[in-house]
Amino acid sequence: MNDPPHRSQPRVSIIIPSLDGHRGGAVPRLLESIKRQTLKDLEIHLIRGVSPQGKAINQGAGMSRGEILVILDDDSCLAGDDVLERLVAALDADPATGMAGASIVVPPDATPFQRRAAKQFPRFNTPVVDQITDSDYACHGCCAIPASVFKQVGCEREDLLRGLDPDLRVRLRTGGYRVVLVPHAAIYHPLPDGWGRLMRIFFRNGYGSAYARKFQPGAVYETHEALDARSFKPRRSFAYRLGRFPLRLAKALVQGRFLRFSAYCAYACGYAWGAMTARENAHAAN
């Protein structure tokens, strides 16, 4: 994408990590939504075939020339034509903001299964805010970070299979920066369509959590399921988390959230598998 003639470098560098650069058609849709943005002063780095995700993002950041980095998941899609403009404006308005994120909403073409799943997983059905809101919901699905701040906090960790979002949010806040949702900025980032795909995602997440606890226990953080982050505690003991888990299962059953209950079970299976095999797999990778 060409830079505007009045600038020697783009204002925004977009980084999209993707294993195959297509994601079943999701990447072309994302690129089309970027082309429609009112903010044109940008460049795009589609990082193909690099894993884990933190390594791919860092590679993109190393290639970027923009003052602001915008990270997008390859299965996201910008839900309005002014999303990037709003994210950049939020960073410009407050130098204390280290991450400006967009809310995740259900796409208009979502299947009944995806709509049902979104109701049971708050992080995939985020309220669109009317004012700047400090929130744990800001995430790599779509977020803007000043390039200088990204470097200051040490960029992404490249040794995590899962859990990049909470790790980066904690490091930003520790550095004195705010992590916020931006008013009227939203993306589409639907959950997988179908039981099997959804369970595989949560099994993978459970495995990644076990891997992190075994090899990077200092990077294991909570994720919040409330919009406002003021009461959020990013770290809990393993004993606390273990004791809370059956309560979450019971709550999901009582509330009739069977997708959530099944996802928790898949996560537990993935965690157990990771606890048994993560060291062996880590040695094999080395």
C-alpha positions, 0 to 999 in steps of 0.5 A: 500500500503506497504512502501518502505523498506528504509523509516520508513514512506511514502514520500506522503500521498494521500487523496481521499474523497468519499461518497461511495468509488466507484463513478460509477467506477471512484474510481477504475480508479483513484486507477489504475492510482495511481498504474501506477505512477513512484513515489511509496513511498506513502500511500493512504487514501480513506475516505468514507462517510464523509461530508462535503469534508473539514471534510473528507480531514482533517480526511485523513490528520490526518491519514497521515504519509507522508511529502506531502499530495496529495488531489484527487477528487474521479472522477479524474484520473491521466493523466500521469504516472509521475504526482505525481513525478512532483508535489513533485519535484515542492514542493522540488524545491521551499519551498515558494510553498504551493500548486502544482496543475495539469491542468485539461484536457479533457479525451480521452474517453469524450463524445461529450457533455462533450467535448462541456461543457469543451469548455464553462467552462475554469476551466475544460479545463485548459492549460497544462503549460510549466513552474511553473505558479502562477494560481488560477486553482490549485485545490482539483481535484489534488494538493500537499501540504506539510503536515506542511504547511497544518497544519500551515494554519489551514487545511480545513474548515469543515463548508463549503458546497462549496468553499473549493478551493478558501478558501484554496488558499487565506489562503495559499497566505495570509501565504506567499505561492505560489499556482501554476500549475506544468509543464506537470502535468495533470488530467482528471476530466470531467464535468457530461455527460448530461444536467440534471447532469450538471444542478444539479451540478450548482444548488448545487453550487449555494445553497452552495454559498448562505449557505456560504454567510449566515453563513460564509460570510468571506469565500466567494471568487471569482474563476478566469477564466484566467490562470495567477493569477497576476491580480486576486482579490479574493474578490468582494462585493455582490453588484458587484457580483449581478450586474455582473451576468446579464452581464455574462448571456448576454455574454454567450448568445451572444457567443452561450454558451448555456450550460454555460447560462443554468448552470448560471440559475441553479446556480441562482436557487440554490442560491435563494433556499439556501437563503430561506432555508439554515438557516432552513436546518442548524437548522435541521442538528444541 
